[in-house]
Amino acid sequence: MLEHQYSISESISKRYFKEIEMMNQYEGIEKFFDIEAQLLRQINQLEAEAAKKSLQELLNILSIRAGKQFFRAVRHYFVILSSVVTRKLIENQVPSKKVFAFNVACVEMIDERMNDAEYLQFADDLIEFYIYVISERKQPYYKHQTVNKVIMFIDDEIESDLSVEDIASYFKISTSHLSRIFKEHVGITLVEYLNVRRVEESQYYLRHTNKSISDISEQFHFCNQSYYTRIFKKYVGVTPKHFKDNPELEYFRFQLPERLL
């Protein structure tokens, strides 16, 4: 057993030093982790286009070393990058169940949906997914702390069958008071905000899972598929089916009114 462990350790050490020698042959590789740090900052700051460019730079550097094994290396790196972003979610105090689901979803997307011929488009989609999940956890800065807490609560429990009454009960305030302060500070009603967040979240299930539109409608607790389609089109501008069938369409993101911050 000890001999076996030693042989593995020795093999890894030899591979490590051989790799260092090989890396000295390539220019630009020393910039890799600086660019990666820049990429993570851009993701955390929700700078989608800048993050996509940084990831492209990383893939270009990766291609220098990987050669014929490039697509395999890309797959491996996407898994590693997803794990790094997962740790960022933990730092942002995202609930464990959502962090775990995010990590699993990323790995499944990479395994099942990454096409070598379209890896650049997949890289862009991955960045969009990272930013979507990170943006969920951005602390709102309204003057009323209860409103901030309600927004965070909804983000954490968006797949639950939440109602205004449920949320008011959780925060131990009346529904009328909750509705009033939410509309006053956010600019839309709480019911509208619940629909907005459900539509936002559902886009990723339409685009990245094989679930039917009916199942997704039920998952996000719309009363029926027809109502889901109407609400989805109101905010996104197209039907769920059209969005699902046209991956070039951008994701809808609701912008909270800055004038009320």
Stockholm file with secondary structure:
# STOCKHOLM 1.0

chainA/1-261         MLEHQYSISESISKRYFKEIEMMNQYEGIEKFFDIEAQLLRQINQLEAEAAKKSLQELLNILSIRAGKQFFRAVRHYFVILSSVVTRKLIENQVPSKKVFAFNVACVEMIDERMNDAEYLQFADDLIEFYIYVISERKQPYYKHQTVNKVIMFIDDEIESDLSVEDIASYFKISTSHLSRIFKEHVGITLVEYLNVRRVEESQYYLRHTNKSISDISEQFHFCNQSYYTRIFKKYVGVTPKHFKDNPELEYFRFQLPERLL
#=GR chainA/1-261 SS CHHHHHHHHHHHHHHHHHHHHHHTTSSSGGGHHHHHHHHHHHHHTTCHHHHHHHHHHHHHHHHHHHGGGHHHHHHHHHHHHHHHHHHHHHHTTCCHHHHHHHHHHHHHHHHHHCCGGGHHHHHHHHHHHHHHHHHHTCCCCCSCHHHHHHHHHHHHTTTSCCCHHHHHHHTTSCHHHHHHHHHHHHSSCHHHHHHHHHHHHHHHHHHHSCCCHHHHHHHTTCSSHHHHHHHHHHHHSSCHHHHHHCTTSCCCCCCCCGGGC
#=GC SS_cons         CHHHHHHHHHHHHHHHHHHHHHHTTSSSGGGHHHHHHHHHHHHHTTCHHHHHHHHHHHHHHHHHHHGGGHHHHHHHHHHHHHHHHHHHHHHTTCCHHHHHHHHHHHHHHHHHHCCGGGHHHHHHHHHHHHHHHHHHTCCCCCSCHHHHHHHHHHHHTTTSCCCHHHHHHHTTSCHHHHHHHHHHHHSSCHHHHHHHHHHHHHHHHHHHSCCCHHHHHHHTTCSSHHHHHHHHHHHHSSCHHHHHHCTTSCCCCCCCCGGGC
//
